Amino acid sequence: MAGPYTGRASIPGLPGPRPSKLQCIAIALLFLIIVVGLIILIFWLIVRPTSIDYTVEHAAIQKFNISSANELDAAFNLTLRAINPNRKVSVYYDDVKISVWYDNQMIALTETSPFFQPHRNITRLDIKAVTNSTQLQDQVAKDLQHDKSSGHIGLEVRVRARIRFKVGVVKSKHYKLRAYCTPVNVGFAPNSATSFNRVYCDVEI
């Protein structure tokens, strides 16, 4: 004969056990993450911005000297042009760094103040990248000296920025913008007075 049943019998029609407080919080967080993700995805798909364009409009060397210890003192004056072709999307530049490279060595670095670029706007950036006593690799110093004697130097200008897009009152998360501008041919005297050819940059976001 079976012993007495001490378990708790379920009664048809009554609800099951209520989820715990921790389970409710987890479900709410998961739901919130899904909703936020969908909003960001829909926002991006609807107003996905056209790539921003960058060009180098002018470049000049104000001073240039390489010491016997292969230390570089130089000042590079650059004019960049940032083009936002979007009809609805504006751009916040929260952090912008511009660097000058030669043969895979960075020889100058500077920053610009944060700025806001409206839609369908062209922003001109006048940059002065100064380097003092920058130690050069031996081959880089040798090649730079050779280029100086030839009257011009081929550089690469790179832009690094943290940006946010804005549509109406909605702002996106931060994205990284990278622009690579090469070759930027800069003349030494007497070639420095010659016309400068605009350089188009490769932009990644």
Buried (B, 14 or more C-beta within 10 A) or exposed (E): EEEEEEEEEEEEEEEEEEEEEEEEEEEEEEEEEEEEEEEEEEBEEEBEBEEBBBBBBBBBBEEBEBEEEBBBBBBBBBBBBBBBBBEEBBBBBEBBEBBBBBBEBEBBBBEBEEEEBEBEBEBEBEBEBBBEEBEBEEEBBEBBEEBBEEEBBEBBBBBBBBBBBBBEEEEBEEEEBBBBBBEBBBBBEEEBEEEBEEBEBEBEE
